[in-house]
Amino acid sequence: LIPGVFVLKDMADAHGIVAAAATARRAVVLGAGVLGLEVATGLALRGISVRLVHIADRLMERQLGWEASAVVESSLRRLGIESHTGASLSRVITAKGKVTAVRLEDGSEVPTDMVVMCAGTIPETSLARAAGLPCDRGVIVDECMATGDAQIFAIGDCAQPPGGGRGLVAQGWEQARTLVGVLTGRSPAGEQGEVTSDVVRVKASGMAMVAMGICGDFDRSDPRYRVLSLKDPEGGRYVEVVVSGGHLVGATCIGDADVAATLSALYTRQLPVPSDPAQLMIRALSGGGVAAATRDPQDLADADHVCNCNTVTAGQIRHAIGDGCTTVKDVAAATRATTGCGDCTGLVEGLLSCHSASTDQPEATPATQGACHE
Ligand SMILES: Cc1cc2nc3c(=O)[nH]c(=O)nc-3n(C[C@H](O)[C@H](O)[C@H](O)COP(=O)(O)OP(=O)(O)OC[C@H]3O[C@@H](n4cnc5c(N)ncnc54)[C@H](O)[C@@H]3O)c2cc1C
């Protein structure tokens, strides 16, 4: 890569970007998917003026509909990030070995000191191709994770299952469990049942955002779905919930971390939604009802998932704590919880606090029972 042009695949890349950001005043981020938004906001918070160049006609087009994308775009603008949708980069311009600008396909030039490419990853399939396995974008596999050769299997980002790869840690674990079942002929030990692994979170400082299940560009008039939304573009907030059969089957939440966490919990735990689904948003926004009930570590049932990336339940974490884990790091080493996107760290801390509160005060009184709420 030209000096000043970066990708973000591993820690070394991240260190390179951070080092360049120390002296850069302007940056171009190519691609407004999850990673592009995380990089753009990270750079903006370092005081860099950021241009986000995205080929699709709206931001995060796989997860966001038009209205949600518009809310994100104005939130980004408030953070100092200017978005160019429907645009693509044709050339990086350099002078004396340094990046000075990029040229977009419409011929316009955007001055910049650095470029970060977040335009997606391509699975490394060369070994599979050389072995004669059918490959498309990734290594093609069936529902059992078998490739074109029945004795060779593929899981994780390199695999292309019938429904497509999501590029998320949780899908890899789901596939690993499936494969264990296929190879041993029985359910893998510690199997947690069906897990919903399509919750996409943007971990961008200054802009909470989560999308799950049915979201983005879908048919909102489909009679199977009841779709409710709240829009507050001025406040940078947008919430849409999609309910079907008494459960949350999709949601998009921008600008409110608490509501996002509540909706994620309802979706992944498949809790029944209130008969009036509007309460999902109204009660959640007011900080009561469903929100409080689903996010308190004390209320988690043992079967509830805490770490969705690694499908770790509250029961497994309690067990690890009972076995002597006293810190989040211990719990991570014992269960893998928190080692994916890290979103569940607060819940793990809460479970640790609940445990220490109960062991510090073995005879809980009404006054001490609520200690871990504080
Ligand atoms: C910056 C970034 C942030 C991310 N954030 C999240 C997130 O918040 N949540 C989430 O769920 N997902 C996230 N992801 C995606 C997540 O990292 C991947 O889905 C996950 O790592 C896939 O696991 P894997 O084991 O399939 O592949 P990888 O983690 O890529 O591991 C594959 C390994 O195989 C090695 N390898 C390749 N070819 C060969 C060969 N021929 N021989 C031997 N070894 C080989 C590679 O070097 C690599 O070490 C993120 C990804 C990136 C890049």
The ligand as an SDF file (V2000), in Angstrom:
LIG
                    3D

 53 58  0  0  0  0  0  0  0  0999 V2000
  -11.3000   -4.4500   12.6390 C   0  0  0  0  0  0  0  0  0  0  0  0
  -12.3090   -5.5510   12.7840 C   0  0  0  0  0  0  0  0  0  0  0  0
  -13.2840   -5.4430   13.7620 C   0  0  0  0  0  0  0  0  0  0  0  0
  -14.2260   -6.4660   13.9220 C   0  0  0  0  0  0  0  0  0  0  0  0
  -15.1810   -6.3330   14.8980 N   0  0  0  0  0  0  0  0  0  0  0  0
  -16.0700   -7.3220   15.0910 C   0  0  0  0  0  0  0  0  0  0  0  0
  -17.0510   -7.2310   16.1340 C   0  0  0  0  0  0  0  0  0  0  0  0
  -17.1130   -6.2530   16.8680 O   0  0  0  0  0  0  0  0  0  0  0  0
  -17.9250   -8.2660   16.3020 N   0  0  0  0  0  0  0  0  0  0  0  0
  -17.8810   -9.3730   15.5030 C   0  0  0  0  0  0  0  0  0  0  0  0
  -18.6800  -10.2960   15.6970 O   0  0  0  0  0  0  0  0  0  0  0  0
  -16.9670   -9.4790   14.4920 N   0  0  0  0  0  0  0  0  0  0  0  0
  -16.0650   -8.4910   14.2720 C   0  0  0  0  0  0  0  0  0  0  0  0
  -15.1390   -8.6050   13.2650 N   0  0  0  0  0  0  0  0  0  0  0  0
  -15.1710   -9.8180   12.4180 C   0  0  0  0  0  0  0  0  0  0  0  0
  -14.4680  -10.9690   13.1370 C   0  0  0  0  0  0  0  0  0  0  0  0
  -13.1580  -10.5720   13.4810 O   0  0  0  0  0  0  0  0  0  0  0  0
  -14.4450  -12.1860   12.2040 C   0  0  0  0  0  0  0  0  0  0  0  0
  -15.7710  -12.5410   11.8890 O   0  0  0  0  0  0  0  0  0  0  0  0
  -13.7590  -13.3740   12.8740 C   0  0  0  0  0  0  0  0  0  0  0  0
  -12.4390  -13.0460   13.2480 O   0  0  0  0  0  0  0  0  0  0  0  0
  -13.7290  -14.5750   11.9020 C   0  0  0  0  0  0  0  0  0  0  0  0
  -13.0290  -15.6320   12.5100 O   0  0  0  0  0  0  0  0  0  0  0  0
  -12.2980  -16.7190   11.6120 P   0  0  0  0  0  0  0  0  0  0  0  0
  -11.6410  -17.6430   12.5740 O   0  0  0  0  0  0  0  0  0  0  0  0
  -13.2480  -17.2760   10.6200 O   0  0  0  0  0  0  0  0  0  0  0  0
  -11.2150  -15.9200   10.7430 O   0  0  0  0  0  0  0  0  0  0  0  0
   -9.9630  -15.1010   11.2470 P   0  0  0  0  0  0  0  0  0  0  0  0
  -10.1730  -14.5100   12.5950 O   0  0  0  0  0  0  0  0  0  0  0  0
   -9.6370  -14.1910   10.1060 O   0  0  0  0  0  0  0  0  0  0  0  0
   -8.8300  -16.2030   11.3920 O   0  0  0  0  0  0  0  0  0  0  0  0
   -8.3540  -16.9320   10.2690 C   0  0  0  0  0  0  0  0  0  0  0  0
   -6.9030  -17.2930   10.5320 C   0  0  0  0  0  0  0  0  0  0  0  0
   -6.4710  -18.2240    9.5310 O   0  0  0  0  0  0  0  0  0  0  0  0
   -5.1860  -17.8420    9.0780 C   0  0  0  0  0  0  0  0  0  0  0  0
   -4.9910  -18.3940    7.7250 N   0  0  0  0  0  0  0  0  0  0  0  0
   -5.4770  -17.9450    6.5490 C   0  0  0  0  0  0  0  0  0  0  0  0
   -5.0690  -18.7410    5.5400 N   0  0  0  0  0  0  0  0  0  0  0  0
   -4.3300  -19.7210    6.0830 C   0  0  0  0  0  0  0  0  0  0  0  0
   -3.6220  -20.8450    5.5610 C   0  0  0  0  0  0  0  0  0  0  0  0
   -3.6120  -21.1180    4.2510 N   0  0  0  0  0  0  0  0  0  0  0  0
   -2.9700  -21.6310    6.4280 N   0  0  0  0  0  0  0  0  0  0  0  0
   -2.9800  -21.3700    7.7520 C   0  0  0  0  0  0  0  0  0  0  0  0
   -3.6180  -20.3290    8.3010 N   0  0  0  0  0  0  0  0  0  0  0  0
   -4.2830  -19.5040    7.4810 C   0  0  0  0  0  0  0  0  0  0  0  0
   -5.2030  -16.3290    9.1370 C   0  0  0  0  0  0  0  0  0  0  0  0
   -3.8960  -15.8160    9.1950 O   0  0  0  0  0  0  0  0  0  0  0  0
   -5.9780  -16.0850   10.4450 C   0  0  0  0  0  0  0  0  0  0  0  0
   -5.1390  -16.0880   11.5590 O   0  0  0  0  0  0  0  0  0  0  0  0
  -14.1890   -7.6030   13.0820 C   0  0  0  0  0  0  0  0  0  0  0  0
  -13.2000   -7.7070   12.0940 C   0  0  0  0  0  0  0  0  0  0  0  0
  -12.2720   -6.6950   11.9430 C   0  0  0  0  0  0  0  0  0  0  0  0
  -11.2250   -6.8250   10.8810 C   0  0  0  0  0  0  0  0  0  0  0  0
  1  2  1  0
  2  3  1  0
  2 52  2  0
  3  4  2  0
  4  5  1  0
  4 50  1  0
  5  6  2  0
  6  7  1  0
  6 13  1  0
  7  8  2  0
  7  9  1  0
  9 10  1  0
 10 11  2  0
 10 12  1  0
 12 13  2  0
 13 14  1  0
 14 15  1  0
 14 50  1  0
 15 16  1  0
 16 17  1  0
 16 18  1  0
 18 19  1  0
 18 20  1  0
 20 21  1  0
 20 22  1  0
 22 23  1  0
 23 24  1  0
 24 25  2  0
 24 26  1  0
 24 27  1  0
 27 28  1  0
 28 29  2  0
 28 30  1  0
 28 31  1  0
 31 32  1  0
 32 33  1  0
 33 34  1  0
 33 48  1  0
 34 35  1  0
 35 36  1  0
 35 46  1  0
 36 37  1  0
 36 45  1  0
 37 38  2  0
 38 39  1  0
 39 40  1  0
 39 45  2  0
 40 41  1  0
 40 42  2  0
 42 43  1  0
 43 44  2  0
 44 45  1  0
 46 47  1  0
 46 48  1  0
 48 49  1  0
 50 51  2  0
 51 52  1  0
 52 53  1  0
M  END
$$$$
